[in-house]
Amino acid sequence: FKQDVRIGLQTADQLRARIRKEMAEEYPGRRMESVQTAGIVLGLFPAGFDLRGTLESLLTDQIAGFYDPKRKELFLIEKNRAAAGRAADALLEGLTGVNVQEVYAIHELTHALQDQFYDLETLPMEVKDNDDLVLAVKSLVEGDATYVMYDHIARAMGQTADTLGLQGLGSGESMMEGAA
């Protein structure tokens, strides 16, 4: 790291408020309603589906931490996880011996490193008229952090992300072959 990373804690309620604010900025006015209506008309969502509420709940439940490149701060989320989430975390910890909170922190710290070396705020992740570019850049940023996170887990098991993948554990194709 070029400099220390500030780490803060947020509650699930604080996270939900942040998600609401960011969704209001990204989908101003009736834009969210238009997306929701289009999804219903195309049969992607059932009639009466609440896209905004569903996204708020999903993101609040699933986000364990995030790095804010504007504030140069990493936030971990304090929350009571649902039984299914706790069971999945316990399974991961039991199989690997790695604390799941550590795994989340590693992912977010990777974003902090990316920011210190490449200034995430300068990357084209919010371009309104080029979805392909935005998807490519976000995929690179998230893929890098996910790779580092998986490599940490693999190393706790005496492997690396690369060697673990060679054994078929990281390959959807290999897993599908085993199921056939």
FIRO-312974 format. One record per residue: chain; residue number from 1; x, y, z of N, C-alpha, C, CB in turn. Coordinates in nm, 4 decimals. Glycine has a CB too. Layout:
REM FIRO-312974
  vexmar  martor       n_x       n_y       n_z      ca_x      ca_y      ca_z       c_x       c_y       c_z      cb_x      cb_y      cb_z
       A     NUM         X         Y         Z         X         Y         Z         X         Y         Z         X         Y         Z
...
***
This chain:
REM FIRO-312974
  vexmar  martor       n_x       n_y       n_z      ca_x      ca_y      ca_z       c_x       c_y       c_z      cb_x      cb_y      cb_z
       A       1    0.0835   -0.1185    0.0000    0.0000    0.0000    0.0000    0.0876    0.1243    0.0000   -0.0948    0.0001    0.1210
       A       2    0.0468    0.2249   -0.0753    0.1181    0.3522   -0.0753    0.0849    0.4329    0.0500    0.0836    0.4330   -0.2013
       A       3   -0.0340    0.4120    0.1026   -0.0777    0.4820    0.2242   -0.1755    0.3927    0.2985   -0.1433    0.6205    0.1905
       A       4   -0.1977    0.4248    0.4251   -0.2922    0.3479    0.5047   -0.4328    0.3617    0.4470   -0.2893    0.3939    0.6517
       A       5   -0.5124    0.2590    0.4662   -0.6518    0.2601    0.4218   -0.7394    0.2797    0.5451   -0.6893    0.1273    0.3454
       A       6   -0.8241    0.3804    0.5387   -0.9188    0.4016    0.6488   -1.0270    0.2953    0.6390   -0.9811    0.5460    0.6445
       A       7   -1.0592    0.2363    0.7524   -1.1626    0.1332    0.7559   -1.2706    0.1779    0.8526   -1.1039   -0.0056    0.7973
       A       8   -1.3950    0.1745    0.8055   -1.5073    0.2121    0.8887   -1.6100    0.1007    0.8927   -1.5705    0.3409    0.8383
       A       9   -1.7022    0.1114    0.9839   -1.8120    0.0164    0.9955   -1.9419    0.0879    0.9644   -1.8166   -0.0477    1.1365
       A      10   -2.0312    0.0186    0.8978   -2.1659    0.0693    0.8736   -2.2654   -0.0384    0.9120   -2.1848    0.1123    0.7252
       A      11   -2.3809    0.0059    0.9554   -2.4882   -0.0877    0.9844   -2.5609   -0.1193    0.8543   -2.5860   -0.0303    1.0911
       A      12   -2.6441   -0.2213    0.8577   -2.7254   -0.2550    0.7399   -2.8169   -0.1381    0.7048   -2.8093   -0.3834    0.7654
       A      13   -2.8677   -0.0662    0.8048   -2.9540    0.0497    0.7777   -2.8774    0.1617    0.7085   -3.0153    0.1019    0.9078
       A      14   -2.7534    0.1850    0.7492   -2.6717    0.2862    0.6823   -2.6419    0.2442    0.5384   -2.5403    0.3094    0.7596
       A      15   -2.6151    0.1160    0.5185   -2.5915    0.0652    0.3833   -2.7154    0.0822    0.2976   -2.5498   -0.0822    0.3873
       A      16   -2.8322    0.0475    0.3513   -2.9569    0.0617    0.2762   -2.9794    0.2075    0.2351   -3.0760    0.0109    0.3598
       A      17   -2.9532    0.3017    0.3245   -2.9689    0.4445    0.2927   -2.8737    0.4847    0.1801   -2.9431    0.5318    0.4184
       A      18   -2.7515    0.4332    0.1841   -2.6541    0.4637    0.0786   -2.7000    0.4063   -0.0552   -2.5149    0.4081    0.1155
       A      19   -2.7502    0.2827   -0.0514   -2.7984    0.2184   -0.1738   -2.9143    0.2986   -0.2318   -2.8420    0.0722   -0.1460
       A      20   -3.0079    0.3415   -0.1478   -3.1207    0.4240   -0.1942   -3.0716    0.5507   -0.2631   -3.2125    0.4610   -0.0762
       A      21   -2.9750    0.6170   -0.1997   -2.9216    0.7423   -0.2551   -2.8552    0.7180   -0.3901   -2.8208    0.8059   -0.1575
       A      22   -2.7729    0.6142   -0.3976   -2.7028    0.5855   -0.5228   -2.7989    0.5414   -0.6330   -2.5971    0.4780   -0.5003
       A      23   -2.9023    0.4650   -0.5971   -3.0008    0.4247   -0.6981   -3.0786    0.5456   -0.7478   -3.0976    0.3192   -0.6408
       A      24   -3.1089    0.6400   -0.6595   -3.1799    0.7611   -0.7001   -3.0948    0.8440   -0.7965   -3.2178    0.8450   -0.5767
       A      25   -2.9624    0.8428   -0.7765   -2.8722    0.9144   -0.8671   -2.8592    0.8429   -1.0011   -2.7343    0.9303   -0.8030
       A      26   -2.8491    0.7101   -0.9963   -2.8300    0.6331   -1.1195   -2.9592    0.6182   -1.1995   -2.7744    0.4958   -1.0865
       A      27   -3.0715    0.6144   -1.1299   -3.2019    0.5996   -1.1947   -3.2911    0.7158   -1.1531   -3.2680    0.4630   -1.1580
       A      28   -3.2617    0.8371   -1.2018   -3.3398    0.9541   -1.1609   -3.4810    0.9534   -1.2191   -3.2683    1.0811   -1.2028
       A      29   -3.5678    1.0277   -1.1513   -3.7045    1.0421   -1.2008   -3.7735    0.9083   -1.2156   -3.7051    1.1145   -1.3332
       A      30   -3.8313    0.8883   -1.3319   -3.9091    0.7677   -1.3581   -3.8275    0.6591   -1.4284   -4.0302    0.8022   -1.4415
       A      31   -3.6969    0.6747   -1.4359   -3.6133    0.5777   -1.5079   -3.6258    0.4372   -1.4488   -3.4669    0.6220   -1.5052
       A      32   -3.6243    0.4241   -1.3162   -3.6370    0.2918   -1.2525   -3.7730    0.2316   -1.2856   -3.6186    0.3022   -1.0981
       A      33   -3.8767    0.3136   -1.2813   -4.0108    0.2638   -1.3155   -4.0156    0.2166   -1.4602   -4.1169    0.3730   -1.2922
       A      34   -3.9462    0.2863   -1.5489   -3.9422    0.2456   -1.6895   -3.8733    0.1109   -1.7058   -3.8707    0.3514   -1.7738
       A      35   -3.7638    0.0909   -1.6351   -3.6925   -0.0368   -1.6403   -3.7817   -0.1472   -1.5836   -3.5583   -0.0288   -1.5617
       A      36   -3.8496   -0.1175   -1.4737   -3.9398   -0.2144   -1.4112   -4.0527   -0.2512   -1.5068   -3.9974   -0.1582   -1.2797
       A      37   -4.1147   -0.1518   -1.5682   -4.2246   -0.1768   -1.6618   -4.1776   -0.2599   -1.7809   -4.2845   -0.0440   -1.7107
       A      38   -4.0604   -0.2257   -1.8340   -4.0054   -0.3016   -1.9470   -3.9821   -0.4472   -1.9065   -3.8728   -0.2377   -1.9966
       A      39   -3.9302   -0.4683   -1.7871   -3.9064   -0.6047   -1.7384   -4.0350   -0.6836   -1.7246   -3.8347   -0.6012   -1.6050
       A      40   -4.1404   -0.6175   -1.6805   -4.2703   -0.6848   -1.6675   -4.3264   -0.7179   -1.8048   -4.3700   -0.5968   -1.5889
       A      41   -4.3217   -0.6206   -1.8961   -4.3736   -0.6417   -2.0318   -4.2982   -0.7543   -2.1025   -4.3635   -0.5119   -2.1140
       A      42   -4.1680   -0.7620   -2.0826   -4.0865   -0.8659   -2.1471   -4.0963   -1.0019   -2.0760   -3.9407   -0.8213   -2.1515
       A      43   -4.1680   -1.0051   -1.9643   -4.1841   -1.1296   -1.8915   -4.0674   -1.1634   -1.8004   -4.2047   -1.2401   -1.9874
       A      44   -3.9776   -1.0682   -1.7789   -3.8635   -1.0916   -1.6909   -3.9028   -1.0821   -1.5443   -3.7526   -0.9923   -1.7212
       A      45   -4.0052   -1.0014   -1.5147   -4.0558   -0.9837   -1.3790   -4.2050   -1.0122   -1.3793   -4.0263   -0.8401   -1.3254
       A      46   -4.2581   -1.0617   -1.2685   -4.4034   -1.0828   -1.2595   -4.4763   -0.9485   -1.2464   -4.4378   -1.1748   -1.1388
       A      47   -4.6033   -0.9473   -1.2780   -4.6855   -0.8264   -1.2634   -4.6769   -0.7778   -1.1188   -4.8345   -0.8541   -1.3040
       A      48   -4.6658   -0.6469   -1.1020   -4.6595   -0.5883   -0.9688   -4.5225   -0.5960   -0.9027   -4.7585   -0.6547   -0.8818
       A      49   -4.4238   -0.6433   -0.9752   -4.2883   -0.6576   -0.9210   -4.2321   -0.5222   -0.8811   -4.1957   -0.7251   -1.0234
       A      50   -4.1694   -0.5146   -0.7634   -4.1081   -0.3918   -0.7133   -3.9570   -0.4012   -0.7326   -4.1439   -0.3681   -0.5630
       A      51   -3.9093   -0.3499   -0.8454   -3.7673   -0.3608   -0.8787   -3.6814   -0.2834   -0.7787   -3.7418   -0.3094   -1.0212
       A      52   -3.7187   -0.1608   -0.7483   -3.6392   -0.0790   -0.6563   -3.6283   -0.1470   -0.5190   -3.7018    0.0618   -0.6415
       A      53   -3.7413   -0.1889   -0.4645   -3.7407   -0.2541   -0.3331   -3.6621   -0.3836   -0.3330   -3.8821   -0.2812   -0.2881
       A      54   -3.6763   -0.4610   -0.4406   -3.6038   -0.5879   -0.4512   -3.4534   -0.5644   -0.4568   -3.6496   -0.6659   -0.5754
       A      55   -3.4110   -0.4665   -0.5379   -3.2676   -0.4357   -0.5467   -3.2131   -0.3850   -0.4137   -3.2421   -0.3318   -0.6563
       A      56   -3.2891   -0.2980   -0.3473   -3.2450   -0.2469   -0.2164   -3.2246   -0.3616   -0.1173   -3.3480   -0.1460   -0.1600
       A      57   -3.3231   -0.4511   -0.1098   -3.3136   -0.5634   -0.0158   -3.1998   -0.6576   -0.0528   -3.4455   -0.6408   -0.0116
       A      58   -3.1905   -0.6916   -0.1808   -3.0867   -0.7835   -0.2272   -2.9477   -0.7285   -0.1974   -3.1019   -0.8099   -0.3774
       A      59   -2.9242   -0.6044   -0.2351   -2.7921   -0.5455   -0.2140   -2.7612   -0.5287   -0.0656   -2.7826   -0.4107   -0.2846
       A      60   -2.8594   -0.4871    0.0130   -2.8371   -0.4719    0.1567   -2.8027   -0.6058    0.2201   -2.9608   -0.4113    0.2246
       A      61   -2.8698   -0.7121    0.1774   -2.8448   -0.8447    0.2343   -2.7122   -0.9048    0.1881   -2.9579   -0.9383    0.1979
       A      62   -2.6704   -0.8741    0.0645   -2.5555   -0.9417    0.0053   -2.4224   -0.8700    0.0245   -2.5793   -0.9601   -0.1393
       A      63   -2.4245   -0.7391    0.0415   -2.2984   -0.6649    0.0516   -2.2423   -0.6782    0.1926   -2.3188   -0.5153    0.0152
       A      64   -2.1220   -0.7314    0.2023   -2.0559   -0.7493    0.3319   -1.9551   -0.6378    0.3577   -1.9860   -0.8860    0.3380
       A      65   -1.9207   -0.5648    0.2535   -1.8267   -0.4551    0.2654   -1.8114   -0.3892    0.1301   -1.6906   -0.5036    0.3190
       A      66   -1.7550   -0.2689    0.1296   -1.7297   -0.2001    0.0033   -1.6212   -0.0959    0.0234   -1.8588   -0.1345   -0.0511
       A      67   -1.5540   -0.0648   -0.0863   -1.4518    0.0396   -0.0859   -1.5094    0.1602   -0.1570   -1.3192   -0.0084   -0.1541
       A      68   -1.4981    0.2758   -0.0960   -1.5485    0.4004   -0.1536   -1.4292    0.4802   -0.2062   -1.6304    0.4835   -0.0478
       A      69   -1.4090    0.4833   -0.3393   -1.2935    0.5545   -0.3940   -1.3022    0.7070   -0.3779   -1.2786    0.5206   -0.5400
       A      70   -1.4216    0.7604   -0.3602   -1.4342    0.9050   -0.3379   -1.3817    0.9426   -0.2004   -1.5807    0.9498   -0.3526
       A      71   -1.4182    0.8638   -0.1004   -1.3767    0.8919    0.0376   -1.2458    0.8231    0.0739   -1.4851    0.8486    0.1345
       A      72   -1.1979    0.7357   -0.0154   -1.0753    0.6586    0.0099   -1.0893    0.5815    0.1413   -0.9504    0.7524    0.0147
       A      73   -1.2049    0.5148    0.1550   -1.2341    0.4448    0.2790   -1.3035    0.3126    0.2487   -1.3211    0.5318    0.3715
       A      74   -1.2650    0.2130    0.3251   -1.3251    0.0805    0.3148   -1.4275    0.0684    0.4275   -1.2162   -0.0338    0.3229
       A      75   -1.5442    0.0179    0.3938   -1.6484   -0.0023    0.4936   -1.6832   -0.1502    0.5020   -1.7739    0.0813    0.4601
       A      76   -1.6867   -0.2023    0.6224   -1.7389   -0.3360    0.6475   -1.8776   -0.3172    0.7080   -1.6437   -0.4203    0.7429
       A      77   -1.9681   -0.4082    0.6779   -2.1065   -0.3951    0.7200   -2.1327   -0.4822    0.8416   -2.2017   -0.4322    0.6058
       A      78   -2.1848   -0.4191    0.9469   -2.2294   -0.4919    1.0657   -2.3742   -0.5286    1.0431   -2.2114   -0.4073    1.1974
       A      79   -2.4037   -0.6572    1.0474   -2.5432   -0.6964    1.0315   -2.5647   -0.8380    1.0786   -2.5870   -0.6825    0.8867
       A      80   -2.6886   -0.8655    1.1078   -2.7276   -1.0019    1.1423   -2.7584   -1.0726    1.0124   -2.8505   -1.0055    1.2406
       A      81   -2.6747   -1.1667    0.9757   -2.6955   -1.2370    0.8492   -2.8028   -1.3426    0.8656   -2.5647   -1.3009    0.7997
       A      82   -2.8764   -1.3658    0.7589   -2.9803   -1.4690    0.7597   -2.9158   -1.6053    0.7828   -3.0610   -1.4681    0.6262
       A      83   -2.9957   -1.7004    0.8270   -2.9454   -1.8347    0.8585   -2.8730   -1.8957    0.7392   -3.0605   -1.9262    0.9020
       A      84   -2.9265   -1.8768    0.6173   -2.8627   -1.9344    0.4988   -2.7243   -1.8731    0.4776   -2.9508   -1.9126    0.3736
       A      85   -2.7133   -1.7421    0.4990   -2.5841   -1.6757    0.4842   -2.4841   -1.7226    0.5875   -2.6006   -1.5263    0.4939
       A      86   -2.5293   -1.7396    0.7109   -2.4407   -1.7882    0.8161   -2.3959   -1.9308    0.7865   -2.5104   -1.7815    0.9529
       A      87   -2.4865   -2.0119    0.7341   -2.4518   -2.1506    0.7014   -2.3479   -2.1542    0.5896   -2.5780   -2.2302    0.6601
       A      88   -2.3649   -2.0692    0.4878   -2.2681   -2.0649    0.3778   -2.1319   -2.0176    0.4283   -2.3183   -1.9722    0.2648
       A      89   -2.1333   -1.9159    0.5147   -2.0076   -1.8673    0.5724   -1.9404   -1.9763    0.6549   -2.0325   -1.7428    0.6595
       A      90   -2.0183   -2.0469    0.7353   -1.9635   -2.1542    0.8191   -1.9053   -2.2656    0.7329   -2.0721   -2.2109    0.9126
       A      91   -1.9723   -2.2970    0.6222   -1.9218   -2.4002    0.5315   -1.7881   -2.3574    0.4719   -2.0238   -2.4288    0.4192
       A      92   -1.7807   -2.2336    0.4240   -1.6556   -2.1830    0.3678   -1.5447   -2.1866    0.4726   -1.6741   -2.0396    0.3145
       A      93   -1.5750   -2.1409    0.5934   -1.4750   -2.1414    0.7000   -1.4335   -2.2840    0.7357   -1.5290   -2.0696    0.8242
       A      94   -1.5295   -2.3759    0.7402   -1.4985   -2.5146    0.7733   -1.4132   -2.5822    0.6676   -1.6255   -2.5923    0.7927
       A      95   -1.4396   -2.5544    0.5409   -1.3650   -2.6168    0.4313   -1.2249   -2.5595    0.4149   -1.4409   -2.6011    0.3021
       A      96   -1.2106   -2.4299    0.4419   -1.0839   -2.3635    0.4115   -1.0041   -2.3219    0.5341   -1.1100   -2.2435    0.3281
       A      97   -1.0715   -2.3059    0.6469   -1.0048   -2.2544    0.7658   -0.9854   -2.1039    0.7633   -0.8724   -2.3210    0.7820
       A      98   -1.0428   -2.0364    0.6640   -1.0286   -1.8918    0.6498   -1.1530   -1.8230    0.7047   -1.0053   -1.8525    0.5016
       A      99   -1.1326   -1.7212    0.7863   -1.2436   -1.6428    0.8388   -1.3095   -1.5668    0.7244   -1.1954   -1.5451    0.9496
       A     100   -1.4405   -1.5782    0.7117   -1.5110   -1.5189    0.5988   -1.5022   -1.3661    0.6001   -1.6569   -1.5626    0.5999
       A     101   -1.4996   -1.3050    0.7182   -1.4847   -1.1593    0.7248   -1.3488   -1.1185    0.6673   -1.4993   -1.1087    0.8715
       A     102   -1.2476   -1.2013    0.6887   -1.1148   -1.1768    0.6336   -1.1204   -1.1817    0.4804   -1.0129   -1.2805    0.6881
       A     103   -1.1957   -1.2751    0.4279   -1.2103   -1.2893    0.2832   -1.2734   -1.1632    0.2239   -1.2957   -1.4137    0.2491
       A     104   -1.3807   -1.1144    0.2877   -1.4460   -0.9922    0.2397   -1.3501   -0.8739    0.2469   -1.5732   -0.9626    0.3217
       A     105   -1.2760   -0.8646    0.3562   -1.1822   -0.7537    0.3725   -1.0733   -0.7579    0.2658   -1.1193   -0.7569    0.5121
       A     106   -1.0240   -0.8766    0.2331   -0.9208   -0.8902    0.1299   -0.9725   -0.8405   -0.0046   -0.8748   -1.0369    0.1182
       A     107   -1.0951   -0.8759   -0.0373   -1.1545   -0.8299   -0.1628   -1.1576   -0.6767   -0.1667   -1.2977   -0.8875   -0.1799
       A     108   -1.2055   -0.6158   -0.0594   -1.2184   -0.4701   -0.0564   -1.0826   -0.4009   -0.0471   -1.3059   -0.4279    0.0608
       A     109   -0.9883   -0.4604    0.0247   -0.8534   -0.4034    0.0297   -0.7872   -0.4063   -0.1081   -0.7669   -0.4798    0.1313
       A     110   -0.8201   -0.5066   -0.1878   -0.7696   -0.5099   -0.3253   -0.8211   -0.3895   -0.4024   -0.8110   -0.6407   -0.3961
       A     111   -0.9477   -0.3526   -0.3807   -1.0001   -0.2312   -0.4456   -0.9243   -0.1070   -0.3986   -1.1511   -0.2150   -0.4162
       A     112   -0.8886   -0.1022   -0.2707   -0.8113    0.0113   -0.2196   -0.6748    0.0179   -0.2890   -0.7933    0.0001   -0.0658
       A     113   -0.6102   -0.0985   -0.3074   -0.4824   -0.1025   -0.3799   -0.4998   -0.0572   -0.5242   -0.4229   -0.2440   -0.3763
       A     114   -0.6046   -0.1063   -0.5901   -0.6314   -0.0640   -0.7276   -0.6434    0.0881   -0.7340   -0.7604   -0.1308   -0.7814
       A     115   -0.7147    0.1428   -0.6373   -0.7363    0.2870   -0.6345   -0.6057    0.3616   -0.6130   -0.8361    0.3238   -0.5252
       A     116   -0.5213    0.3125   -0.5242   -0.3955    0.3806   -0.4979   -0.3021    0.3786   -0.6186   -0.3270    0.3175   -0.3793
       A     117   -0.3093    0.2745   -0.6985   -0.2205    0.2648   -0.8133   -0.2824    0.3130   -0.9443   -0.1763    0.1242   -0.8291
       A     118   -0.4155    0.3045   -0.9570   -0.4795    0.3375   -1.0845   -0.5904    0.4414   -1.0740   -0.5352    0.2138   -1.1453
       A     119   -0.6172    0.4936   -0.9551   -0.7199    0.5948   -0.9313   -0.8536    0.5540   -0.9939   -0.6747    0.7305   -0.9871
       A     120   -0.9281    0.4733   -0.9204   -1.0551    0.4194   -0.9694   -1.1516    0.5274   -1.0173   -1.1211    0.3382   -0.8611
       A     121   -1.1427    0.6463   -0.9594   -1.2330    0.7551   -0.9991   -1.2087    0.8011   -1.1426   -1.2172    0.8731   -0.9045
       A     122   -1.0916    0.7716   -1.1985   -1.0624    0.8148   -1.3359   -1.1029    0.7095   -1.4394   -0.9135    0.8462   -1.3502
       A     123   -1.1390    0.5913   -1.3935   -1.1767    0.4852   -1.4877   -1.3193    0.5069   -1.5364   -1.1631    0.3457   -1.4219
       A     124   -1.3479    0.4705   -1.6605   -1.4809    0.4939   -1.7182   -1.5848    0.3915   -1.6711   -1.4722    0.4911   -1.8700
       A     125   -1.6245    0.4036   -1.5435   -1.7219    0.3094   -1.4882   -1.8624    0.3689   -1.4804   -1.6779    0.2646   -1.3501
       A     126   -1.8767    0.4918   -1.5210   -2.0077    0.5573   -1.5137   -2.0477    0.6202   -1.6474   -2.0068    0.6645   -1.4045
       A     127   -1.9871    0.5766   -1.7571   -2.0172    0.6315   -1.8889   -2.1598    0.5936   -1.9264   -1.9160    0.5804   -1.9958
       A     128   -2.2422    0.6924   -1.9552   -2.3848    0.6672   -1.9797   -2.4135    0.6084   -2.1186   -2.4623    0.7960   -1.9631
       A     129   -2.3273    0.6341   -2.2172   -2.3593    0.5932   -2.3539   -2.2714    0.4809   -2.4078   -2.3483    0.7109   -2.4444
       A     130   -2.2019    0.4088   -2.3181   -2.1184    0.2989   -2.3648   -2.1199    0.1861   -2.2619   -1.9734    0.3471   -2.3911
       A     131   -2.2287    0.1112   -2.2613   -2.2459    0.0028   -2.1643   -2.1363   -0.1029   -2.1744   -2.3811   -0.0627   -2.1836
       A     132   -2.0885   -0.1306   -2.2955   -1.9839   -0.2316   -2.3129   -1.8548   -0.1896   -2.2429   -1.9574   -0.2559   -2.4621
       A     133   -1.8173   -0.0628   -2.2569   -1.6969   -0.0126   -2.1915   -1.7118   -0.0200   -2.0402   -1.6677    0.1319   -2.2353
       A     134   -1.8257    0.0230   -1.9889   -1.8500    0.0196   -1.8445   -1.8428   -0.1236   -1.7928   -1.9872    0.0819   -1.8108
       A     135   -1.9083   -0.2165   -1.8626   -1.9066   -0.3563   -1.8207   -1.7648   -0.4129   -1.8225   -1.9976   -0.4398   -1.9110
       A     136   -1.6880   -0.3798   -1.9245   -1.5505   -0.4302   -1.9347   -1.4643   -0.3791   -1.8198   -1.4883   -0.3893   -2.0688
       A     137   -1.4737   -0.2506   -1.7901   -1.3907   -0.1929   -1.6831   -1.4336   -0.2470   -1.5472   -1.3998   -0.0384   -1.6840
       A     138   -1.5644   -0.2517   -1.5222   -1.6120   -0.3042   -1.3932   -1.5748   -0.4514   -1.3779   -1.7651   -0.2868   -1.3806
       A     139   -1.5799   -0.5268   -1.4865   -1.5427   -0.6682   -1.4813   -1.3948   -0.6850   -1.4483   -1.5748   -0.7366   -1.6144
       A     140   -1.3110   -0.5999   -1.5045   -1.1680   -0.6057   -1.4752   -1.1419   -0.5736   -1.3282   -1.0905   -0.5083   -1.5658
       A     141   -1.2034   -0.4674   -1.2784   -1.1826   -0.4264   -1.1390   -1.2332   -0.5343   -1.0431   -1.2541   -0.2920   -1.1106
       A     142   -1.3545   -0.5842   -1.0668   -1.4118   -0.6866   -0.9783   -1.3415   -0.8205   -0.9947   -1.5612   -0.7031   -1.0058
       A     143   -1.3065   -0.8547   -1.1178   -1.2373   -0.9816   -1.1427   -1.1029   -0.9878   -1.0733   -1.2183   -1.0028   -1.2914
       A     144   -1.0296   -0.8783   -1.0760   -0.9003   -0.8711   -1.0089   -0.9169   -0.8936   -0.8587   -0.8331   -0.7352   -1.0356
       A     145   -1.0129   -0.8247   -0.7973   -1.0351   -0.8390   -0.6529   -1.0840   -0.9789   -0.6182   -1.1363   -0.7347   -0.6036
       A     146   -1.1663   -1.0363   -0.7030   -1.2172   -1.1710   -0.6788   -1.1045   -1.2732   -0.6918   -1.3316   -1.2043   -0.7768
       A     147   -1.0169   -1.2550   -0.7895   -0.9037   -1.3455   -0.8060   -0.8141   -1.3433   -0.6818   -0.8226   -1.3076   -0.9311
       A     148   -0.7836   -1.2250   -0.6313   -0.6989   -1.2129   -0.5121   -0.7662   -1.2815   -0.3932   -0.6704   -1.0636   -0.4796
       A     149   -0.8968   -1.2608   -0.3803   -0.9728   -1.3225   -0.2711   -0.9669   -1.4754   -0.2822   -1.1205   -1.2737   -0.2730
       A     150   -0.9930   -1.5298   -0.4021   -0.9877   -1.6748   -0.4208   -0.8468   -1.7290   -0.3998   -1.0372   -1.7118   -0.5602
       A     151   -0.7475   -1.6522   -0.4408   -0.6105   -1.6975   -0.4217   -0.5777   -1.7075   -0.2727   -0.5123   -1.6025   -0.4922
       A     152   -0.6279   -1.6144   -0.1939   -0.6071   -1.6202   -0.0487   -0.6709   -1.7475    0.0091   -0.6664   -1.4937    0.0200
       A     153   -0.7924   -1.7761   -0.0338   -0.8611   -1.8968    0.0134   -0.7830   -2.0213   -0.0291   -1.0065   -1.9026   -0.0416
       A     154   -0.7404   -2.0232   -0.1546   -0.6661   -2.1387   -0.2057   -0.5354   -2.1588   -0.1291   -0.6371   -2.1214   -0.3554
       A     155   -0.4666   -2.0503   -0.0993   -0.3390   -2.0608   -0.0270   -0.3594   -2.1155    0.1140   -0.2699   -1.9237   -0.0202
       A     156   -0.4731   -2.0843    0.1744   -0.5037   -2.1404    0.3062   -0.5208   -2.2916    0.2981   -0.6305   -2.0760    0.3642
       A     157   -0.5499   -2.3409    0.1769   -0.5681   -2.4844    0.1543   -0.4438   -2.5473    0.0913   -0.6900   -2.5088    0.0651
       A     158   -0.3315   -2.4710    0.0894   -0.2068   -2.5239    0.0340   -0.2008   -2.5222   -0.1169   -0.1863   -2.6625    0.0811
       A     159   -0.2821   -2.4395   -0.1797   -0.2876   -2.4301   -0.3255   -0.2682   -2.2834   -0.3661   -0.4236   -2.4862   -0.3807
       A     160   -0.2934   -2.2556   -0.4921   -0.3092   -2.1189   -0.5414   -0.4382   -2.1181   -0.6227   -0.1840   -2.0712   -0.6282
       A     161   -0.4868   -2.0015   -0.6544   -0.6084   -1.9945   -0.7359   -0.5858   -2.0667   -0.8690   -0.6499   -1.8464   -0.7604
       A     162   -0.4661   -2.0572   -0.9235   -0.4364   -2.1223   -1.0512   -0.4329   -2.2741   -1.0387   -0.3036   -2.0724   -1.1056
       A     163   -0.3662   -2.3268   -0.9369   -0.3578   -2.4724   -0.9246   -0.4908   -2.5312   -0.8803   -0.2477   -2.5115   -0.8257
       A     164   -0.5666   -2.4579   -0.8004   -0.6981   -2.5045   -0.7596   -0.7882   -2.5183   -0.8826   -0.7608   -2.4077   -0.6560
       A     165   -0.7799   -2.4214   -0.9739   -0.8579   -2.4257   -1.0976   -0.8177   -2.5421   -1.1858   -0.8423   -2.2962   -1.1740
       A     166   -0.6889   -2.5757   -1.1866   -0.6421   -2.6871   -1.2684   -0.6997   -2.8196   -1.2200   -0.4898   -2.6930   -1.2674
       A     167   -0.7344   -2.8268   -1.0926   -0.7922   -2.9487   -1.0383   -0.9422   -2.9553   -1.0639   -0.7644   -2.9583   -0.8892
       A     168   -0.9969   -2.8524   -1.1295   -1.1385   -2.8559   -1.1627   -1.2280   -2.7904   -1.0605   -1.1811   -2.9948   -1.1809
       A     169   -1.1724   -2.7468   -0.9487   -1.2561   -2.6861   -0.8460   -1.3005   -2.5463   -0.8826   -1.1830   -2.6829   -0.7153
       A     170   -1.2283   -2.4803   -0.9718   -1.2658   -2.3446   -1.0111   -1.3256   -2.3399   -1.1488   -1.1470   -2.2537   -1.0051
       A     171   -1.3497   -2.4535   -1.2101   -1.3956   -2.4574   -1.3479   -1.5387   -2.5111   -1.3564   -1.3014   -2.5431   -1.4326
       A     172   -1.6283   -2.4293   -1.4062   -1.7663   -2.4728   -1.4230   -1.7756   -2.5941   -1.5150   -1.8510   -2.3588   -1.4780
       A     173   -1.6898   -2.5975   -1.6172   -1.6919   -2.7090   -1.7104   -1.6563   -2.8383   -1.6391   -1.5958   -2.6839   -1.8267
       A     174   -1.5525   -2.8360   -1.5568   -1.5115   -2.9563   -1.4855   -1.6187   -3.0001   -1.3864   -1.3789   -2.9326   -1.4130
       A     175   -1.6812   -2.9039   -1.3206   -1.7858   -2.9390   -1.2253   -1.9047   -3.0006   -1.2976   -1.8299   -2.8155   -1.1452
       A     176   -1.9364   -2.9487   -1.4156   -2.0485   -3.0017   -1.4926   -2.0169   -3.1453   -1.5410   -2.0798   -2.9083   -1.6138
       A     177   -1.8922   -3.1675   -1.5780   -1.8544   -3.3021   -1.6231   -1.8736   -3.4024   -1.5107   -1.7081   -3.3046   -1.6724
       A     178   -1.8397   -3.3617   -1.3886   -1.8538   -3.4497   -1.2737   -2.0003   -3.4795   -1.2408   -1.7857   -3.3881   -1.1535
       A     179   -2.0897   -3.3874   -1.2757   -2.2311   -3.4050   -1.2448   -2.3006   -3.4927   -1.3492   -2.3003   -3.2690   -1.2360
       A     180   -2.2390   -3.5089   -1.4649   -2.3056   -3.5821   -1.5730   -2.3044   -3.7311   -1.5529   -2.2416   -3.5502   -1.7036
***
